[in-house]
Structures are given as C-alpha cells and as structure tokens.
Amino acid sequence: MNISIGNDHAGPDYKKAIVAFLEEKGHVVTNHGTDSSDSVDYPDFAHPVAKDIVNGKADLAVVICGSAQGVSMTVNKYAEVRGAVCWSKEIAFLARQHNDANIICIPARFTSIPQAVGLVETFINTPFESGRHDRRVKKISC
C-alpha cells in the first residue's frame, strides 16, 4: 500500500516510529513532514499529503500535529479527503469502518508514540464496511 505522511514540529519522533512500522510491514511511504522540532506551519505539510490522496499517489495517509485539529482542518478542505482525528483504536477503527476515512490525524500532544503506531496499525488494517454507510459517505463531499 502507498501511504503518505506529514507532520509539523510536534511530530518528528512520531513520524519516525510510524514510518519504521509501515516500512517493516512492506508499505511504501512518502514523507512530507519535517524532521526537526523547530517551529513550522502545519498546512505546509498537510496540503501535500492531501494532494497525494486526491491524485491517487497514496491509498491512505497520516498527518500529525500537536492537537491534530489544524492538520485535520487543512486536509479536509479537499473534497476527496476524509480526515479523522483519532486518539483511540476504537475511533480509528470506526473512522475507517463507518466513514471510509482515508487520512488519520494524530494528536501528538495527547497520545504516546506506541499509541500512535497502534492507531495507524488499526487504521490501515480496517476495511470500509460499505453497505448502509455508502450513502452517508457520499453525502460528505458537496
């Protein structure tokens, strides 16, 4: 699977662990994030990730910032994107299963690195249930 990832200064260590996990599982990862803890602007890293989804360069994606709210707001500007802020495996599971989310938005200041890796694992391994959820997901984009 092709997976795009982006992060601001709150997430370099998270990204490193997530990329290592994904590559170990055989996924191809495109990195749009910073590797520094120096302050940067999260939209500069979230937009390229969303564009990878829109352009079909990524099947799923991960974005990371302090609260996950900023990156979520940014990626959700794209009609083809369904970015979900996830802080528990149950939320990550339901975001994929019921909402066909294609970008997981991780709040670095509210999750640990092992938790974040677990969230990504749940997210990428959960299929969209379809069925009754199809009509709802189709109503998200206007």
Contacts in CASP RR format, 6 or more apart in sequence:
PFRMAT RR
TARGET T0000
AUTHOR 0000-0000-0000
METHOD contacts of the structure
MODEL  1
MNISIGNDHAGPDYKKAIVAFLEEKGHVVTNHGTDSSDSVDYPDFAHPVA
KDIVNGKADLAVVICGSAQGVSMTVNKYAEVRGAVCWSKEIAFLARQHND
ANIICIPARFTSIPQAVGLVETFINTPFESGRHDRRVKKISC
1 27 0 8 1.000
1 28 0 8 1.000
1 59 0 8 1.000
1 60 0 8 1.000
1 124 0 8 1.000
2 27 0 8 1.000
2 28 0 8 1.000
2 30 0 8 1.000
2 52 0 8 1.000
2 57 0 8 1.000
2 58 0 8 1.000
2 59 0 8 1.000
3 22 0 8 1.000
3 27 0 8 1.000
3 28 0 8 1.000
3 29 0 8 1.000
3 30 0 8 1.000
3 58 0 8 1.000
3 59 0 8 1.000
3 60 0 8 1.000
3 61 0 8 1.000
3 62 0 8 1.000
3 124 0 8 1.000
4 29 0 8 1.000
4 30 0 8 1.000
4 32 0 8 1.000
4 48 0 8 1.000
4 49 0 8 1.000
4 52 0 8 1.000
4 53 0 8 1.000
4 57 0 8 1.000
4 58 0 8 1.000
4 60 0 8 1.000
4 61 0 8 1.000
4 62 0 8 1.000
5 15 0 8 1.000
5 18 0 8 1.000
5 19 0 8 1.000
5 22 0 8 1.000
5 29 0 8 1.000
5 30 0 8 1.000
5 31 0 8 1.000
5 32 0 8 1.000
5 33 0 8 1.000
5 49 0 8 1.000
5 61 0 8 1.000
5 62 0 8 1.000
5 63 0 8 1.000
5 64 0 8 1.000
6 15 0 8 1.000
6 31 0 8 1.000
6 32 0 8 1.000
6 33 0 8 1.000
6 45 0 8 1.000
6 46 0 8 1.000
6 48 0 8 1.000
6 49 0 8 1.000
6 61 0 8 1.000
6 62 0 8 1.000
6 63 0 8 1.000
6 64 0 8 1.000
6 71 0 8 1.000
7 14 0 8 1.000
7 15 0 8 1.000
7 33 0 8 1.000
7 34 0 8 1.000
7 45 0 8 1.000
7 63 0 8 1.000
7 64 0 8 1.000
7 65 0 8 1.000
7 108 0 8 1.000
8 33 0 8 1.000
8 34 0 8 1.000
8 40 0 8 1.000
8 41 0 8 1.000
8 42 0 8 1.000
8 45 0 8 1.000
8 64 0 8 1.000
8 65 0 8 1.000
8 66 0 8 1.000
8 71 0 8 1.000
9 34 0 8 1.000
9 36 0 8 1.000
9 37 0 8 1.000
9 38 0 8 1.000
9 39 0 8 1.000
9 40 0 8 1.000
10 64 0 8 1.000
10 65 0 8 1.000
10 66 0 8 1.000
10 108 0 8 1.000
10 109 0 8 1.000
11 64 0 8 1.000
11 65 0 8 1.000
11 66 0 8 1.000
11 108 0 8 1.000
12 33 0 8 1.000
12 34 0 8 1.000
12 35 0 8 1.000
12 36 0 8 1.000
12 37 0 8 1.000
13 113 0 8 1.000
14 64 0 8 1.000
14 106 0 8 1.000
14 108 0 8 1.000
14 113 0 8 1.000
14 116 0 8 1.000
15 31 0 8 1.000
15 33 0 8 1.000
15 35 0 8 1.000
15 62 0 8 1.000
15 64 0 8 1.000
16 35 0 8 1.000
17 113 0 8 1.000
17 114 0 8 1.000
17 116 0 8 1.000
17 117 0 8 1.000
18 62 0 8 1.000
18 64 0 8 1.000
18 116 0 8 1.000
18 117 0 8 1.000
18 120 0 8 1.000
19 29 0 8 1.000
19 31 0 8 1.000
21 117 0 8 1.000
21 120 0 8 1.000
21 121 0 8 1.000
22 29 0 8 1.000
22 120 0 8 1.000
22 124 0 8 1.000
23 29 0 8 1.000
27 124 0 8 1.000
30 52 0 8 1.000
30 57 0 8 1.000
30 58 0 8 1.000
32 45 0 8 1.000
32 48 0 8 1.000
32 49 0 8 1.000
32 52 0 8 1.000
33 45 0 8 1.000
34 40 0 8 1.000
34 45 0 8 1.000
42 63 0 8 1.000
42 65 0 8 1.000
42 70 0 8 1.000
42 71 0 8 1.000
42 74 0 8 1.000
43 70 0 8 1.000
43 74 0 8 1.000
45 63 0 8 1.000
45 71 0 8 1.000
46 63 0 8 1.000
46 65 0 8 1.000
46 70 0 8 1.000
46 71 0 8 1.000
46 74 0 8 1.000
46 75 0 8 1.000
47 74 0 8 1.000
47 75 0 8 1.000
49 58 0 8 1.000
49 61 0 8 1.000
49 62 0 8 1.000
49 63 0 8 1.000
49 75 0 8 1.000
49 103 0 8 1.000
50 61 0 8 1.000
50 74 0 8 1.000
50 75 0 8 1.000
50 77 0 8 1.000
50 78 0 8 1.000
50 81 0 8 1.000
50 103 0 8 1.000
51 57 0 8 1.000
51 78 0 8 1.000
52 58 0 8 1.000
52 61 0 8 1.000
53 60 0 8 1.000
53 61 0 8 1.000
53 75 0 8 1.000
53 78 0 8 1.000
53 80 0 8 1.000
53 81 0 8 1.000
53 102 0 8 1.000
53 103 0 8 1.000
54 78 0 8 1.000
54 80 0 8 1.000
54 81 0 8 1.000
59 102 0 8 1.000
60 102 0 8 1.000
60 103 0 8 1.000
60 104 0 8 1.000
60 123 0 8 1.000
60 124 0 8 1.000
61 75 0 8 1.000
61 102 0 8 1.000
61 103 0 8 1.000
61 104 0 8 1.000
62 103 0 8 1.000
62 104 0 8 1.000
62 106 0 8 1.000
62 120 0 8 1.000
62 123 0 8 1.000
63 71 0 8 1.000
63 72 0 8 1.000
63 74 0 8 1.000
63 75 0 8 1.000
63 103 0 8 1.000
63 104 0 8 1.000
63 105 0 8 1.000
63 106 0 8 1.000
64 71 0 8 1.000
64 105 0 8 1.000
64 106 0 8 1.000
64 108 0 8 1.000
64 116 0 8 1.000
65 71 0 8 1.000
65 105 0 8 1.000
65 107 0 8 1.000
65 108 0 8 1.000
66 107 0 8 1.000
66 108 0 8 1.000
66 109 0 8 1.000
66 110 0 8 1.000
67 107 0 8 1.000
67 109 0 8 1.000
67 110 0 8 1.000
68 85 0 8 1.000
68 86 0 8 1.000
68 87 0 8 1.000
68 105 0 8 1.000
68 106 0 8 1.000
68 107 0 8 1.000
68 108 0 8 1.000
68 110 0 8 1.000
69 85 0 8 1.000
69 105 0 8 1.000
69 107 0 8 1.000
71 105 0 8 1.000
72 83 0 8 1.000
72 84 0 8 1.000
72 85 0 8 1.000
72 105 0 8 1.000
75 81 0 8 1.000
75 83 0 8 1.000
75 103 0 8 1.000
75 105 0 8 1.000
76 82 0 8 1.000
76 83 0 8 1.000
79 141 0 8 1.000
79 142 0 8 1.000
80 102 0 8 1.000
80 141 0 8 1.000
81 102 0 8 1.000
81 103 0 8 1.000
82 99 0 8 1.000
82 100 0 8 1.000
82 101 0 8 1.000
82 102 0 8 1.000
82 103 0 8 1.000
82 137 0 8 1.000
82 140 0 8 1.000
83 95 0 8 1.000
83 101 0 8 1.000
83 102 0 8 1.000
83 103 0 8 1.000
83 104 0 8 1.000
83 105 0 8 1.000
84 91 0 8 1.000
84 92 0 8 1.000
84 95 0 8 1.000
84 99 0 8 1.000
84 101 0 8 1.000
84 103 0 8 1.000
84 104 0 8 1.000
84 105 0 8 1.000
85 91 0 8 1.000
85 105 0 8 1.000
85 107 0 8 1.000
86 92 0 8 1.000
86 95 0 8 1.000
86 104 0 8 1.000
86 105 0 8 1.000
86 106 0 8 1.000
86 119 0 8 1.000
86 123 0 8 1.000
87 106 0 8 1.000
87 107 0 8 1.000
87 110 0 8 1.000
87 111 0 8 1.000
87 119 0 8 1.000
88 119 0 8 1.000
89 118 0 8 1.000
89 119 0 8 1.000
89 122 0 8 1.000
92 104 0 8 1.000
92 118 0 8 1.000
92 119 0 8 1.000
92 120 0 8 1.000
92 122 0 8 1.000
92 123 0 8 1.000
92 126 0 8 1.000
93 122 0 8 1.000
93 123 0 8 1.000
93 126 0 8 1.000
95 101 0 8 1.000
95 104 0 8 1.000
95 123 0 8 1.000
96 122 0 8 1.000
96 123 0 8 1.000
96 126 0 8 1.000
96 127 0 8 1.000
96 128 0 8 1.000
97 126 0 8 1.000
97 127 0 8 1.000
97 128 0 8 1.000
97 129 0 8 1.000
97 133 0 8 1.000
98 129 0 8 1.000
98 133 0 8 1.000
98 136 0 8 1.000
99 133 0 8 1.000
99 136 0 8 1.000
99 137 0 8 1.000
99 140 0 8 1.000
100 128 0 8 1.000
100 133 0 8 1.000
100 137 0 8 1.000
101 123 0 8 1.000
104 119 0 8 1.000
104 120 0 8 1.000
104 123 0 8 1.000
106 116 0 8 1.000
106 119 0 8 1.000
106 120 0 8 1.000
108 116 0 8 1.000
111 119 0 8 1.000
128 137 0 8 1.000
END
